[in-house]
Amino acid sequence: MDDGEAADPPPPVKIFVGGLASATTPAALRAHAEAFGPLVDHVLMANRGFGFVTFADAGAAAALLEV
């Protein structure tokens, strides 16, 4: 960039996580996902067996999807 402005950071990437056991806790979901990179957010719908994790960067999301 010629005008000295910093580039915008890449947008966060939200991943659906399905098939979770009803005993899964928000802390367990977060701990597992953070092994792949920094999180922006995580939501667990334990009674429905799914959740979402939002990574700060696409590289972390891609690493999780390769598992």
N, C-alpha and C positions, 0 to 999 in steps of 0.2 A: 504494500500500500504506500503510495507516494505522499499522502497527506498526513502521515504520522499517527493515524488512528489505529488502534489495535483491532485485529480481526475478531468478529463475534465468535464466542465459544460454540462448539458444535451442540446441537440440540440433544437433550436427554433421550434415551431409548427405553420405551416401556415394553416389557415382555410378559405375556400371559403364562402362568404356571398352573397346570391342571393336574388332576389325579392325586391331590394331596390327601394324606390321612387326616381324619378328624382330630387326631391328637397333635397335629402340627401346631406349633405356637408361632406367633409373630417373630419372636426372638430367634427361633430355629430357622425360619424362612430367611430372615435377614442375615444370620450368620452364614448360612450356606451360600447365598447370593454374593455376599461380600468377599467370598473367596475368589471371585472372578473379577472384582473391581469395585470402585466406590459407588454407593447407591445414593440416589436423590430421594427416593421414596420406596415404601413397600406397603402393600395392603393384603391382608389375609381374610378370606371368607371361609373360615375353617368348617363351618357347618354345611358349606356347599362344596368343599373340596377343591377350591382354587384360590389363586391370588395373583397379584401383579408385583413385579419388581421393576423399578425405573433406575437405569444406570446413567451415570454422568457422561459416559462416552460409549460409542458404538463398539469399540474394541472389546470392552468387558462383556457387552451383550453377546457379541459373536462368540466369545470364549465359552459362555454358558451354553449357548446353542450347540456347540460342538460336543458336549458331554452326552 
